[in-house]
Amino acid sequence: MTQSPIPPPSTGWRQLYETAILELDNGRLPTRIAVARRAILARTEEILTEPSGSERHALSEALRALQALDEVTRNHP
């Protein structure tokens, strides 16, 4: 399975997150979730020293939503 390149974390995590959340194909969903999660975690590390509290909150919420989606996908093939 070929993975799409990840856009720069500062600009691409939201797009990858939205792509994962909106994916309708259960066969593609695990990969979309994994790619979005990696981009979110990369961005989280990037802004650790920046005072951007609102983006940190958005990143945290996105990770929680991806976790929930991943759990639903695993429990309902």
PDB file of N, H, CA, C and O in Angstrom:
ATOM      1  N   MET A   1       0.827  -1.161   0.000  1.00  0.00           N
ATOM      2  CA  MET A   1       0.000   0.000   0.000  1.00  0.00           C
ATOM      3  C   MET A   1       0.887   1.245   0.000  1.00  0.00           C
ATOM      4  O   MET A   1       1.688   1.427   0.917  1.00  0.00           O
ATOM      5  N   THR A   2       0.761   2.079  -0.983  1.00  0.00           N
ATOM      6  H   THR A   2       0.110   1.931  -1.728  1.00  0.00           H
ATOM      7  CA  THR A   2       1.568   3.275  -1.106  1.00  0.00           C
ATOM      8  C   THR A   2       0.930   4.402  -0.322  1.00  0.00           C
ATOM      9  O   THR A   2      -0.274   4.639  -0.425  1.00  0.00           O
ATOM     10  N   GLN A   3       1.734   5.092   0.459  1.00  0.00           N
ATOM     11  H   GLN A   3       2.712   4.900   0.543  1.00  0.00           H
ATOM     12  CA  GLN A   3       1.224   6.198   1.244  1.00  0.00           C
ATOM     13  C   GLN A   3       1.488   7.509   0.517  1.00  0.00           C
ATOM     14  O   GLN A   3       2.519   7.682  -0.132  1.00  0.00           O
ATOM     15  N   SER A   4       0.542   8.421   0.638  1.00  0.00           N
ATOM     16  H   SER A   4      -0.296   8.280   1.165  1.00  0.00           H
ATOM     17  CA  SER A   4       0.705   9.738   0.049  1.00  0.00           C
ATOM     18  C   SER A   4       1.746  10.498   0.840  1.00  0.00           C
ATOM     19  O   SER A   4       1.865  10.317   2.052  1.00  0.00           O
ATOM     20  N   PRO A   5       2.517  11.367   0.148  1.00  0.00           N
ATOM     21  CA  PRO A   5       3.477  12.178   0.884  1.00  0.00           C
ATOM     22  C   PRO A   5       2.735  13.119   1.833  1.00  0.00           C
ATOM     23  O   PRO A   5       1.642  13.597   1.529  1.00  0.00           O
ATOM     24  N   ILE A   6       3.340  13.369   2.966  1.00  0.00           N
ATOM     25  H   ILE A   6       4.227  12.980   3.213  1.00  0.00           H
ATOM     26  CA  ILE A   6       2.719  14.251   3.958  1.00  0.00           C
ATOM     27  C   ILE A   6       3.128  15.693   3.651  1.00  0.00           C
ATOM     28  O   ILE A   6       4.316  15.992   3.530  1.00  0.00           O
ATOM     29  N   PRO A   7       2.139  16.588   3.527  1.00  0.00           N
ATOM     30  CA  PRO A   7       2.466  18.003   3.327  1.00  0.00           C
ATOM     31  C   PRO A   7       3.206  18.538   4.544  1.00  0.00           C
ATOM     32  O   PRO A   7       3.228  17.888   5.589  1.00  0.00           O
ATOM     33  N   PRO A   8       3.812  19.717   4.422  1.00  0.00           N
ATOM     34  CA  PRO A   8       4.503  20.289   5.585  1.00  0.00           C
ATOM     35  C   PRO A   8       3.554  20.330   6.779  1.00  0.00           C
ATOM     36  O   PRO A   8       2.407  20.754   6.636  1.00  0.00           O
ATOM     37  N   PRO A   9       4.015  19.894   7.962  1.00  0.00           N
ATOM     38  CA  PRO A   9       3.134  19.806   9.117  1.00  0.00           C
ATOM     39  C   PRO A   9       2.413  21.108   9.459  1.00  0.00           C
ATOM     40  O   PRO A   9       1.264  21.083   9.900  1.00  0.00           O
ATOM     41  N   SER A  10       3.074  22.233   9.259  1.00  0.00           N
ATOM     42  H   SER A  10       4.008  22.253   8.900  1.00  0.00           H
ATOM     43  CA  SER A  10       2.454  23.493   9.639  1.00  0.00           C
ATOM     44  C   SER A  10       1.256  23.845   8.768  1.00  0.00           C
ATOM     45  O   SER A  10       0.419  24.651   9.175  1.00  0.00           O
ATOM     46  N   THR A  11       1.155  23.262   7.583  1.00  0.00           N
ATOM     47  H   THR A  11       1.835  22.608   7.252  1.00  0.00           H
ATOM     48  CA  THR A  11       0.041  23.596   6.701  1.00  0.00           C
ATOM     49  C   THR A  11      -0.821  22.401   6.341  1.00  0.00           C
ATOM     50  O   THR A  11      -1.949  22.576   5.878  1.00  0.00           O
ATOM     51  N   GLY A  12      -0.319  21.194   6.542  1.00  0.00           N
ATOM     52  H   GLY A  12       0.597  21.052   6.917  1.00  0.00           H
ATOM     53  CA  GLY A  12      -1.024  20.041   6.007  1.00  0.00           C
ATOM     54  C   GLY A  12      -1.817  19.181   6.969  1.00  0.00           C
ATOM     55  O   GLY A  12      -2.629  18.372   6.521  1.00  0.00           O
ATOM     56  N   TRP A  13      -1.619  19.319   8.267  1.00  0.00           N
ATOM     57  H   TRP A  13      -0.959  19.977   8.630  1.00  0.00           H
ATOM     58  CA  TRP A  13      -2.278  18.401   9.183  1.00  0.00           C
ATOM     59  C   TRP A  13      -3.788  18.519   9.122  1.00  0.00           C
ATOM     60  O   TRP A  13      -4.486  17.510   9.216  1.00  0.00           O
ATOM     61  N   ARG A  14      -4.307  19.726   8.968  1.00  0.00           N
ATOM     62  H   ARG A  14      -3.740  20.546   8.891  1.00  0.00           H
ATOM     63  CA  ARG A  14      -5.762  19.900   8.930  1.00  0.00           C
ATOM     64  C   ARG A  14      -6.368  19.204   7.704  1.00  0.00           C
ATOM     65  O   ARG A  14      -7.415  18.562   7.796  1.00  0.00           O
ATOM     66  N   GLN A  15      -5.704  19.341   6.577  1.00  0.00           N
ATOM     67  H   GLN A  15      -4.854  19.863   6.503  1.00  0.00           H
ATOM     68  CA  GLN A  15      -6.196  18.705   5.353  1.00  0.00           C
ATOM     69  C   GLN A  15      -6.185  17.183   5.502  1.00  0.00           C
ATOM     70  O   GLN A  15      -7.150  16.519   5.123  1.00  0.00           O
ATOM     71  N   LEU A  16      -5.123  16.637   6.038  1.00  0.00           N
ATOM     72  H   LEU A  16      -4.339  17.176   6.346  1.00  0.00           H
ATOM     73  CA  LEU A  16      -5.036  15.195   6.228  1.00  0.00           C
ATOM     74  C   LEU A  16      -6.057  14.706   7.249  1.00  0.00           C
ATOM     75  O   LEU A  16      -6.633  13.629   7.088  1.00  0.00           O
ATOM     76  N   TYR A  17      -6.282  15.487   8.290  1.00  0.00           N
ATOM     77  H   TYR A  17      -5.815  16.361   8.421  1.00  0.00           H
ATOM     78  CA  TYR A  17      -7.297  15.151   9.286  1.00  0.00           C
ATOM     79  C   TYR A  17      -8.682  15.120   8.646  1.00  0.00           C
ATOM     80  O   TYR A  17      -9.440  14.170   8.843  1.00  0.00           O
ATOM     81  N   GLU A  18      -9.009  16.156   7.883  1.00  0.00           N
ATOM     82  H   GLU A  18      -8.393  16.928   7.723  1.00  0.00           H
ATOM     83  CA  GLU A  18     -10.311  16.210   7.217  1.00  0.00           C
ATOM     84  C   GLU A  18     -10.480  15.056   6.231  1.00  0.00           C
ATOM     85  O   GLU A  18     -11.566  14.486   6.125  1.00  0.00           O
ATOM     86  N   THR A  19      -9.427  14.713   5.519  1.00  0.00           N
ATOM     87  H   THR A  19      -8.545  15.176   5.605  1.00  0.00           H
ATOM     88  CA  THR A  19      -9.487  13.594   4.586  1.00  0.00           C
ATOM     89  C   THR A  19      -9.795  12.294   5.327  1.00  0.00           C
ATOM     90  O   THR A  19     -10.583  11.477   4.853  1.00  0.00           O
ATOM     91  N   ALA A  20      -9.174  12.107   6.485  1.00  0.00           N
ATOM     92  H   ALA A  20      -8.533  12.771   6.871  1.00  0.00           H
ATOM     93  CA  ALA A  20      -9.428  10.894   7.268  1.00  0.00           C
ATOM     94  C   ALA A  20     -10.859  10.874   7.793  1.00  0.00           C
ATOM     95  O   ALA A  20     -11.543   9.854   7.700  1.00  0.00           O
ATOM     96  N   ILE A  21     -11.304  11.979   8.336  1.00  0.00           N
ATOM     97  H   ILE A  21     -10.748  12.807   8.412  1.00  0.00           H
ATOM     98  CA  ILE A  21     -12.645  12.042   8.924  1.00  0.00           C
ATOM     99  C   ILE A  21     -13.726  11.823   7.864  1.00  0.00           C
ATOM    100  O   ILE A  21     -14.776  11.249   8.153  1.00  0.00           O
ATOM    101  N   LEU A  22     -13.471  12.276   6.651  1.00  0.00           N
ATOM    102  H   LEU A  22     -12.618  12.742   6.416  1.00  0.00           H
ATOM    103  CA  LEU A  22     -14.474  12.187   5.591  1.00  0.00           C
ATOM    104  C   LEU A  22     -14.359  10.924   4.734  1.00  0.00           C
ATOM    105  O   LEU A  22     -15.180  10.710   3.843  1.00  0.00           O
ATOM    106  N   GLU A  23     -13.355  10.091   4.993  1.00  0.00           N
ATOM    107  H   GLU A  23     -12.688  10.265   5.717  1.00  0.00           H
ATOM    108  CA  GLU A  23     -13.160   8.870   4.192  1.00  0.00           C
ATOM    109  C   GLU A  23     -14.334   7.914   4.389  1.00  0.00           C
ATOM    110  O   GLU A  23     -14.705   7.596   5.519  1.00  0.00           O
ATOM    111  N   LEU A  24     -14.903   7.468   3.298  1.00  0.00           N
ATOM    112  H   LEU A  24     -14.601   7.727   2.381  1.00  0.00           H
ATOM    113  CA  LEU A  24     -16.029   6.547   3.338  1.00  0.00           C
ATOM    114  C   LEU A  24     -15.627   5.100   3.094  1.00  0.00           C
ATOM    115  O   LEU A  24     -16.380   4.184   3.425  1.00  0.00           O
ATOM    116  N   ASP A  25     -14.456   4.887   2.521  1.00  0.00           N
ATOM    117  H   ASP A  25     -13.844   5.631   2.253  1.00  0.00           H
ATOM    118  CA  ASP A  25     -13.980   3.545   2.211  1.00  0.00           C
ATOM    119  C   ASP A  25     -13.271   2.970   3.438  1.00  0.00           C
ATOM    120  O   ASP A  25     -12.181   3.415   3.798  1.00  0.00           O
ATOM    121  N   ASN A  26     -13.894   1.982   4.074  1.00  0.00           N
ATOM    122  H   ASN A  26     -14.779   1.621   3.782  1.00  0.00           H
ATOM    123  CA  ASN A  26     -13.308   1.392   5.280  1.00  0.00           C
ATOM    124  C   ASN A  26     -11.961   0.733   5.020  1.00  0.00           C
ATOM    125  O   ASN A  26     -11.172   0.565   5.949  1.00  0.00           O
ATOM    126  N   GLY A  27     -11.685   0.359   3.784  1.00  0.00           N
ATOM    127  H   GLY A  27     -12.326   0.496   3.029  1.00  0.00           H
ATOM    128  CA  GLY A  27     -10.389  -0.212   3.449  1.00  0.00           C
ATOM    129  C   GLY A  27      -9.276   0.823   3.467  1.00  0.00           C
ATOM    130  O   GLY A  27      -8.129   0.498   3.776  1.00  0.00           O
ATOM    131  N   ARG A  28      -9.603   2.058   3.140  1.00  0.00           N
ATOM    132  H   ARG A  28     -10.534   2.322   2.889  1.00  0.00           H
ATOM    133  CA  ARG A  28      -8.613   3.143   3.139  1.00  0.00           C
ATOM    134  C   ARG A  28      -8.509   3.857   4.480  1.00  0.00           C
ATOM    135  O   ARG A  28      -7.501   4.502   4.769  1.00  0.00           O
ATOM    136  N   LEU A  29      -9.534   3.742   5.283  1.00  0.00           N
ATOM    137  H   LEU A  29     -10.353   3.218   5.048  1.00  0.00           H
ATOM    138  CA  LEU A  29      -9.617   4.522   6.510  1.00  0.00           C
ATOM    139  C   LEU A  29      -8.438   4.328   7.462  1.00  0.00           C
ATOM    140  O   LEU A  29      -7.919   5.327   7.958  1.00  0.00           O
ATOM    141  N   PRO A  30      -7.984   3.107   7.748  1.00  0.00           N
ATOM    142  CA  PRO A  30      -6.848   2.961   8.666  1.00  0.00           C
ATOM    143  C   PRO A  30      -5.594   3.711   8.195  1.00  0.00           C
ATOM    144  O   PRO A  30      -4.882   4.301   9.008  1.00  0.00           O
ATOM    145  N   THR A  31      -5.329   3.687   6.904  1.00  0.00           N
ATOM    146  H   THR A  31      -5.907   3.207   6.243  1.00  0.00           H
ATOM    147  CA  THR A  31      -4.165   4.404   6.383  1.00  0.00           C
ATOM    148  C   THR A  31      -4.359   5.903   6.510  1.00  0.00           C
ATOM    149  O   THR A  31      -3.437   6.620   6.898  1.00  0.00           O
ATOM    150  N   ARG A  32      -5.559   6.382   6.184  1.00  0.00           N
ATOM    151  H   ARG A  32      -6.308   5.799   5.868  1.00  0.00           H
ATOM    152  CA  ARG A  32      -5.843   7.820   6.307  1.00  0.00           C
ATOM    153  C   ARG A  32      -5.677   8.283   7.754  1.00  0.00           C
ATOM    154  O   ARG A  32      -5.120   9.349   8.014  1.00  0.00           O
ATOM    155  N   ILE A  33      -6.166   7.471   8.690  1.00  0.00           N
ATOM    156  H   ILE A  33      -6.619   6.604   8.479  1.00  0.00           H
ATOM    157  CA  ILE A  33      -6.036   7.808  10.106  1.00  0.00           C
ATOM    158  C   ILE A  33      -4.570   7.860  10.503  1.00  0.00           C
ATOM    159  O   ILE A  33      -4.146   8.800  11.176  1.00  0.00           O
ATOM    160  N   ALA A  34      -3.791   6.868  10.099  1.00  0.00           N
ATOM    161  H   ALA A  34      -4.136   6.105   9.553  1.00  0.00           H
ATOM    162  CA  ALA A  34      -2.370   6.815  10.454  1.00  0.00           C
ATOM    163  C   ALA A  34      -1.602   7.997   9.891  1.00  0.00           C
ATOM    164  O   ALA A  34      -0.772   8.586  10.583  1.00  0.00           O
ATOM    165  N   VAL A  35      -1.870   8.346   8.647  1.00  0.00           N
ATOM    166  H   VAL A  35      -2.545   7.867   8.085  1.00  0.00           H
ATOM    167  CA  VAL A  35      -1.171   9.475   8.021  1.00  0.00           C
ATOM    168  C   VAL A  35      -1.536  10.778   8.725  1.00  0.00           C
ATOM    169  O   VAL A  35      -0.663  11.601   9.001  1.00  0.00           O
ATOM    170  N   ALA A  36      -2.813  10.967   9.013  1.00  0.00           N
ATOM    171  H   ALA A  36      -3.522  10.298   8.788  1.00  0.00           H
ATOM    172  CA  ALA A  36      -3.250  12.186   9.709  1.00  0.00           C
ATOM    173  C   ALA A  36      -2.648  12.253  11.107  1.00  0.00           C
ATOM    174  O   ALA A  36      -2.198  13.311  11.546  1.00  0.00           O
ATOM    175  N   ARG A  37      -2.641  11.130  11.796  1.00  0.00           N
ATOM    176  H   ARG A  37      -3.006  10.270  11.439  1.00  0.00           H
ATOM    177  CA  ARG A  37      -2.079  11.093  13.150  1.00  0.00           C
ATOM    178  C   ARG A  37      -0.601  11.474  13.136  1.00  0.00           C
ATOM    179  O   ARG A  37      -0.153  12.243  13.987  1.00  0.00           O
ATOM    180  N   ARG A  38       0.161  10.942  12.174  1.00  0.00           N
ATOM    181  H   ARG A  38      -0.203  10.317  11.484  1.00  0.00           H
ATOM    182  CA  ARG A  38       1.588  11.296  12.086  1.00  0.00           C
ATOM    183  C   ARG A  38       1.778  12.786  11.827  1.00  0.00           C
ATOM    184  O   ARG A  38       2.655  13.410  12.425  1.00  0.00           O
ATOM    185  N   ALA A  39       0.970  13.360  10.949  1.00  0.00           N
ATOM    186  H   ALA A  39       0.258  12.853  10.463  1.00  0.00           H
ATOM    187  CA  ALA A  39       1.081  14.791  10.647  1.00  0.00           C
ATOM    188  C   ALA A  39       0.727  15.634  11.870  1.00  0.00           C
ATOM    189  O   ALA A  39       1.380  16.642  12.140  1.00  0.00           O
ATOM    190  N   ILE A  40      -0.294  15.229  12.601  1.00  0.00           N
ATOM    191  H   ILE A  40      -0.824  14.410  12.382  1.00  0.00           H
ATOM    192  CA  ILE A  40      -0.700  15.964  13.804  1.00  0.00           C
ATOM    193  C   ILE A  40       0.396  15.891  14.866  1.00  0.00           C
ATOM    194  O   ILE A  40       0.728  16.901  15.487  1.00  0.00           O
ATOM    195  N   LEU A  41       0.951  14.717  15.073  1.00  0.00           N
ATOM    196  H   LEU A  41       0.682  13.896  14.568  1.00  0.00           H
ATOM    197  CA  LEU A  41       2.017  14.572  16.063  1.00  0.00           C
ATOM    198  C   LEU A  41       3.264  15.358  15.662  1.00  0.00           C
ATOM    199  O   LEU A  41       3.932  15.936  16.519  1.00  0.00           O
ATOM    200  N   ALA A  42       3.579  15.383  14.378  1.00  0.00           N
ATOM    201  H   ALA A  42       3.036  14.913  13.682  1.00  0.00           H
ATOM    202  CA  ALA A  42       4.724  16.159  13.900  1.00  0.00           C
ATOM    203  C   ALA A  42       4.497  17.646  14.156  1.00  0.00           C
ATOM    204  O   ALA A  42       5.409  18.352  14.587  1.00  0.00           O
ATOM    205  N   ARG A  43       3.289  18.117  13.892  1.00  0.00           N
ATOM    206  H   ARG A  43       2.548  17.543  13.542  1.00  0.00           H
ATOM    207  CA  ARG A  43       2.984  19.529  14.126  1.00  0.00           C
ATOM    208  C   ARG A  43       3.002  19.838  15.619  1.00  0.00           C
ATOM    209  O   ARG A  43       3.452  20.909  16.026  1.00  0.00           O
ATOM    210  N   THR A  44       2.517  18.912  16.430  1.00  0.00           N
ATOM    211  H   THR A  44       2.151  18.043  16.099  1.00  0.00           H
ATOM    212  CA  THR A  44       2.529  19.103  17.879  1.00  0.00           C
ATOM    213  C   THR A  44       3.958  19.307  18.370  1.00  0.00           C
ATOM    214  O   THR A  44       4.220  20.205  19.171  1.00  0.00           O
ATOM    215  N   GLU A  45       4.869  18.485  17.896  1.00  0.00           N
ATOM    216  H   GLU A  45       4.656  17.756  17.246  1.00  0.00           H
ATOM    217  CA  GLU A  45       6.278  18.627  18.275  1.00  0.00           C
ATOM    218  C   GLU A  45       6.846  19.949  17.779  1.00  0.00           C
ATOM    219  O   GLU A  45       7.651  20.578  18.466  1.00  0.00           O
ATOM    220  N   GLU A  46       6.433  20.370  16.596  1.00  0.00           N
ATOM    221  H   GLU A  46       5.779  19.859  16.038  1.00  0.00           H
ATOM    222  CA  GLU A  46       6.939  21.601  15.992  1.00  0.00           C
ATOM    223  C   GLU A  46       6.554  22.837  16.807  1.00  0.00           C
ATOM    224  O   GLU A  46       7.329  23.791  16.879  1.00  0.00           O
ATOM    225  N   ILE A  47       5.382  22.831  17.413  1.00  0.00           N
ATOM    226  H   ILE A  47       4.753  22.056  17.355  1.00  0.00           H
ATOM    227  CA  ILE A  47       4.924  24.032  18.111  1.00  0.00           C
ATOM    228  C   ILE A  47       5.098  23.971  19.624  1.00  0.00           C
ATOM    229  O   ILE A  47       4.550  24.814  20.333  1.00  0.00           O
ATOM    230  N   LEU A  48       5.836  23.009  20.130  1.00  0.00           N
ATOM    231  H   LEU A  48       6.282  22.323  19.554  1.00  0.00           H
ATOM    232  CA  LEU A  48       6.007  22.885  21.574  1.00  0.00           C
ATOM    233  C   LEU A  48       6.512  24.170  22.231  1.00  0.00           C
ATOM    234  O   LEU A  48       6.132  24.477  23.361  1.00  0.00           O
ATOM    235  N   THR A  49       7.343  24.903  21.551  1.00  0.00           N
ATOM    236  H   THR A  49       7.652  24.654  20.633  1.00  0.00           H
ATOM    237  CA  THR A  49       7.913  26.113  22.147  1.00  0.00           C
ATOM    238  C   THR A  49       7.175  27.382  21.718  1.00  0.00           C
ATOM    239  O   THR A  49       7.551  28.482  22.123  1.00  0.00           O
ATOM    240  N   GLU A  50       6.145  27.240  20.914  1.00  0.00           N
ATOM    241  H   GLU A  50       5.839  26.347  20.585  1.00  0.00           H
ATOM    242  CA  GLU A  50       5.381  28.402  20.459  1.00  0.00           C
ATOM    243  C   GLU A  50       4.152  28.593  21.349  1.00  0.00           C
ATOM    244  O   GLU A  50       3.582  27.618  21.838  1.00  0.00           O
ATOM    245  N   PRO A  51       3.748  29.836  21.557  1.00  0.00           N
ATOM    246  CA  PRO A  51       2.604  30.103  22.421  1.00  0.00           C
ATOM    247  C   PRO A  51       1.252  30.000  21.713  1.00  0.00           C
ATOM    248  O   PRO A  51       0.346  30.777  22.013  1.00  0.00           O
ATOM    249  N   SER A  52       1.097  29.068  20.790  1.00  0.00           N
ATOM    250  H   SER A  52       1.833  28.436  20.545  1.00  0.00           H
ATOM    251  CA  SER A  52      -0.134  28.940  20.013  1.00  0.00           C
ATOM    252  C   SER A  52      -1.101  27.979  20.690  1.00  0.00           C
ATOM    253  O   SER A  52      -1.240  26.831  20.269  1.00  0.00           O
ATOM    254  N   GLY A  53      -1.767  28.446  21.736  1.00  0.00           N
ATOM    255  H   GLY A  53      -1.655  29.379  22.078  1.00  0.00           H
ATOM    256  CA  GLY A  53      -2.664  27.593  22.501  1.00  0.00           C
ATOM    257  C   GLY A  53      -3.850  27.090  21.712  1.00  0.00           C
ATOM    258  O   GLY A  53      -4.276  25.952  21.908  1.00  0.00           O
ATOM    259  N   SER A  54      -4.399  27.905  20.824  1.00  0.00           N
ATOM    260  H   SER A  54      -4.053  28.830  20.665  1.00  0.00           H
ATOM    261  CA  SER A  54      -5.582  27.482  20.068  1.00  0.00           C
ATOM    262  C   SER A  54      -5.243  26.345  19.101  1.00  0.00           C
ATOM    263  O   SER A  54      -6.042  25.426  18.919  1.00  0.00           O
ATOM    264  N   GLU A  55      -4.073  26.407  18.487  1.00  0.00           N
ATOM    265  H   GLU A  55      -3.424  27.153  18.635  1.00  0.00           H
ATOM    266  CA  GLU A  55      -3.699  25.316  17.584  1.00  0.00           C
ATOM    267  C   GLU A  55      -3.404  24.048  18.385  1.00  0.00           C
ATOM    268  O   GLU A  55      -3.745  22.950  17.944  1.00  0.00           O
ATOM    269  N   ARG A  56      -2.790  24.180  19.527  1.00  0.00           N
ATOM    270  H   ARG A  56      -2.513  25.072  19.885  1.00  0.00           H
ATOM    271  CA  ARG A  56      -2.541  23.006  20.374  1.00  0.00           C
ATOM    272  C   ARG A  56      -3.854  22.331  20.742  1.00  0.00           C
ATOM    273  O   ARG A  56      -3.957  21.104  20.727  1.00  0.00           O
ATOM    274  N   HIS A  57      -4.847  23.131  21.069  1.00  0.00           N
ATOM    275  H   HIS A  57      -4.763  24.127  21.080  1.00  0.00           H
ATOM    276  CA  HIS A  57      -6.164  22.589  21.410  1.00  0.00           C
ATOM    277  C   HIS A  57      -6.771  21.874  20.197  1.00  0.00           C
ATOM    278  O   HIS A  57      -7.329  20.785  20.332  1.00  0.00           O
ATOM    279  N   ALA A  58      -6.662  22.484  19.020  1.00  0.00           N
ATOM    280  H   ALA A  58      -6.209  23.369  18.911  1.00  0.00           H
ATOM    281  CA  ALA A  58      -7.197  21.876  17.792  1.00  0.00           C
ATOM    282  C   ALA A  58      -6.487  20.560  17.494  1.00  0.00           C
ATOM    283  O   ALA A  58      -7.126  19.589  17.086  1.00  0.00           O
ATOM    284  N   LEU A  59      -5.181  20.520  17.694  1.00  0.00           N
ATOM    285  H   LEU A  59      -4.662  21.308  18.026  1.00  0.00           H
ATOM    286  CA  LEU A  59      -4.417  19.291  17.465  1.00  0.00           C
ATOM    287  C   LEU A  59      -4.866  18.195  18.434  1.00  0.00           C
ATOM    288  O   LEU A  59      -5.034  17.041  18.039  1.00  0.00           O
ATOM    289  N   SER A  60      -5.055  18.555  19.675  1.00  0.00           N
ATOM    290  H   SER A  60      -4.919  19.492  19.996  1.00  0.00           H
ATOM    291  CA  SER A  60      -5.496  17.595  20.678  1.00  0.00           C
ATOM    292  C   SER A  60      -6.884  17.049  20.349  1.00  0.00           C
ATOM    293  O   SER A  60      -7.121  15.844  20.437  1.00  0.00           O
ATOM    294  N   GLU A  61      -7.779  17.921  19.978  1.00  0.00           N
ATOM    295  H   GLU A  61      -7.587  18.900  19.906  1.00  0.00           H
ATOM    296  CA  GLU A  61      -9.135  17.499  19.607  1.00  0.00           C
ATOM    297  C   GLU A  61      -9.111  16.599  18.373  1.00  0.00           C
ATOM    298  O   GLU A  61      -9.855  15.621  18.303  1.00  0.00           O
ATOM    299  N   ALA A  62      -8.266  16.923  17.408  1.00  0.00           N
ATOM    300  H   ALA A  62      -7.661  17.717  17.464  1.00  0.00           H
ATOM    301  CA  ALA A  62      -8.157  16.118  16.191  1.00  0.00           C
ATOM    302  C   ALA A  62      -7.647  14.717  16.521  1.00  0.00           C
ATOM    303  O   ALA A  62      -8.155  13.730  15.988  1.00  0.00           O
ATOM    304  N   LEU A  63      -6.650  14.626  17.394  1.00  0.00           N
ATOM    305  H   LEU A  63      -6.238  15.427  17.827  1.00  0.00           H
ATOM    306  CA  LEU A  63      -6.138  13.310  17.790  1.00  0.00           C
ATOM    307  C   LEU A  63      -7.214  12.487  18.490  1.00  0.00           C
ATOM    308  O   LEU A  63      -7.329  11.285  18.254  1.00  0.00           O
ATOM    309  N   ARG A  64      -8.004  13.129  19.352  1.00  0.00           N
ATOM    310  H   ARG A  64      -7.911  14.106  19.545  1.00  0.00           H
ATOM    311  CA  ARG A  64      -9.082  12.407  20.040  1.00  0.00           C
ATOM    312  C   ARG A  64     -10.117  11.896  19.043  1.00  0.00           C
ATOM    313  O   ARG A  64     -10.589  10.765  19.156  1.00  0.00           O
ATOM    314  N   ALA A  65     -10.464  12.725  18.075  1.00  0.00           N
ATOM    315  H   ALA A  65     -10.080  13.643  17.983  1.00  0.00           H
ATOM    316  CA  ALA A  65     -11.455  12.311  17.072  1.00  0.00           C
ATOM    317  C   ALA A  65     -10.935  11.160  16.230  1.00  0.00           C
ATOM    318  O   ALA A  65     -11.680  10.228  15.928  1.00  0.00           O
ATOM    319  N   LEU A  66      -9.661  11.212  15.846  1.00  0.00           N
ATOM    320  H   LEU A  66      -9.056  11.969  16.091  1.00  0.00           H
ATOM    321  CA  LEU A  66      -9.076  10.122  15.067  1.00  0.00           C
ATOM    322  C   LEU A  66      -9.045   8.831  15.876  1.00  0.00           C
ATOM    323  O   LEU A  66      -9.283   7.752  15.333  1.00  0.00           O
ATOM    324  N   GLN A  67      -8.754   8.934  17.166  1.00  0.00           N
ATOM    325  H   GLN A  67      -8.561   9.811  17.607  1.00  0.00           H
ATOM    326  CA  GLN A  67      -8.743   7.751  18.031  1.00  0.00           C
ATOM    327  C   GLN A  67     -10.128   7.126  18.080  1.00  0.00           C
ATOM    328  O   GLN A  67     -10.265   5.907  17.974  1.00  0.00           O
ATOM    329  N   ALA A  68     -11.148   7.949  18.238  1.00  0.00           N
ATOM    330  H   ALA A  68     -11.036   8.940  18.324  1.00  0.00           H
ATOM    331  CA  ALA A  68     -12.523   7.438  18.285  1.00  0.00           C
ATOM    332  C   ALA A  68     -12.902   6.784  16.960  1.00  0.00           C
ATOM    333  O   ALA A  68     -13.504   5.711  16.945  1.00  0.00           O
ATOM    334  N   LEU A  69     -12.551   7.428  15.848  1.00  0.00           N
ATOM    335  H   LEU A  69     -12.062   8.300  15.860  1.00  0.00           H
ATOM    336  CA  LEU A  69     -12.846   6.878  14.533  1.00  0.00           C
ATOM    337  C   LEU A  69     -12.121   5.556  14.323  1.00  0.00           C
ATOM    338  O   LEU A  69     -12.689   4.613  13.771  1.00  0.00           O
ATOM    339  N   ASP A  70     -10.887   5.486  14.754  1.00  0.00           N
ATOM    340  H   ASP A  70     -10.425   6.251  15.203  1.00  0.00           H
ATOM    341  CA  ASP A  70     -10.105   4.258  14.644  1.00  0.00           C
ATOM    342  C   ASP A  70     -10.759   3.133  15.449  1.00  0.00           C
ATOM    343  O   ASP A  70     -10.837   1.999  14.976  1.00  0.00           O
ATOM    344  N   GLU A  71     -11.224   3.437  16.652  1.00  0.00           N
ATOM    345  H   GLU A  71     -11.160   4.358  17.036  1.00  0.00           H
ATOM    346  CA  GLU A  71     -11.874   2.421  17.488  1.00  0.00           C
ATOM    347  C   GLU A  71     -13.165   1.931  16.851  1.00  0.00           C
ATOM    348  O   GLU A  71     -13.446   0.732  16.864  1.00  0.00           O
ATOM    349  N   VAL A  72     -13.942   2.832  16.303  1.00  0.00           N
ATOM    350  H   VAL A  72     -13.714   3.805  16.292  1.00  0.00           H
ATOM    351  CA  VAL A  72     -15.201   2.446  15.643  1.00  0.00           C
ATOM    352  C   VAL A  72     -14.901   1.567  14.440  1.00  0.00           C
ATOM    353  O   VAL A  72     -15.582   0.567  14.212  1.00  0.00           O
ATOM    354  N   THR A  73     -13.895   1.934  13.677  1.00  0.00           N
ATOM    355  H   THR A  73     -13.343   2.747  13.862  1.00  0.00           H
ATOM    356  CA  THR A  73     -13.528   1.171  12.479  1.00  0.00           C
ATOM    357  C   THR A  73     -13.087  -0.240  12.847  1.00  0.00           C
ATOM    358  O   THR A  73     -13.450  -1.204  12.173  1.00  0.00           O
ATOM    359  N   ARG A  74     -12.313  -0.361  13.905  1.00  0.00           N
ATOM    360  H   ARG A  74     -12.018   0.422  14.453  1.00  0.00           H
ATOM    361  CA  ARG A  74     -11.824  -1.685  14.319  1.00  0.00           C
ATOM    362  C   ARG A  74     -12.943  -2.567  14.846  1.00  0.00           C
ATOM    363  O   ARG A  74     -12.900  -3.787  14.689  1.00  0.00           O
ATOM    364  N   ASN A  75     -13.941  -1.962  15.467  1.00  0.00           N
ATOM    365  H   ASN A  75     -13.977  -0.971  15.594  1.00  0.00           H
ATOM    366  CA  ASN A  75     -15.036  -2.732  16.051  1.00  0.00           C
ATOM    367  C   ASN A  75     -16.156  -3.031  15.049  1.00  0.00           C
ATOM    368  O   ASN A  75     -17.007  -3.882  15.311  1.00  0.00           O
ATOM    369  N   HIS A  76     -16.164  -2.347  13.918  1.00  0.00           N
ATOM    370  H   HIS A  76     -15.474  -1.656  13.705  1.00  0.00           H
ATOM    371  CA  HIS A  76     -17.203  -2.541  12.901  1.00  0.00           C
ATOM    372  C   HIS A  76     -16.554  -2.636  11.532  1.00  0.00           C
ATOM    373  O   HIS A  76     -16.516  -1.649  10.798  1.00  0.00           O
ATOM    374  N   PRO A  77     -16.043  -3.807  11.177  1.00  0.00           N
ATOM    375  CA  PRO A  77     -15.339  -3.966   9.882  1.00  0.00           C
ATOM    376  C   PRO A  77     -16.200  -3.694   8.679  1.00  0.00           C
ATOM    377  O   PRO A  77     -15.728  -3.793   7.547  1.00  0.00           O
TER     378      PRO A  77
END
